[in-house]
Amino acid sequence: MQRSRTKSKDHMTPSFSSPRFFNPLMLWVDVALKTNEMLLSAGSVIQMRTDRMAKAGLSPSEVDMAEFQLMSHEKLAAATESGAAMANQMHTTQFALVNRAIKHWLGSGVALFSLATSTSPAQAASHVEAFGSAATRSAEAVSQLSSASARIVQRGLKPIHAKTTSNARRLSAEQG
């Protein structure tokens, strides 16, 4: 369903091939790539720290104890920062977008009902245009809702990803 932008006196109809309809996909791809990188780094960190614990045995050195304590503090700090970032992002965008999406969905329903009850071809043509506009607005709202959700996940993932990848680099450098 490829449509182009058409200008008229009173409105501009966006194209279904417009980048904003695909923006959520790119945001979610970014989330998937960051999550993959974080999981690979986490695996390395877990392996290096488990080796360190096994080598330390029952009498860990001061350096080992500092590293073991750092693990807990880092996890708590990253989880706290992640939760705060997600709550902030959700507060600023999600609720307004959900309300807007519901409003547009209901508007589409009204437009569809108006189309179904048209009594003349001229009235039907007018209602088809209204329904098309309402459907486009609904698609835009859903697209923005998906984008906002991806941004919430990105904000939450960022501190955990940053700490995990930096730990993987630091511990690899210490071993190498």
Secondary structure, DSSP 8 states (H G I E B T S, - for coil): -----EE-SS-EE--TT-HHHHHHHHHHHHHHHHHHHHHHHHHHHHHHHHHHHHHHTTS--HHHHHHHHHHHHHHHHHHHHHHHHHHHHIIIIIHHHHHHHHHHHHHHHHHHHHHHT--SHHHHHHHHHHHHHHHHHHHHHHHHHHHHHHHHHHHHHHHHHHHHHHHHHHHHHHH-
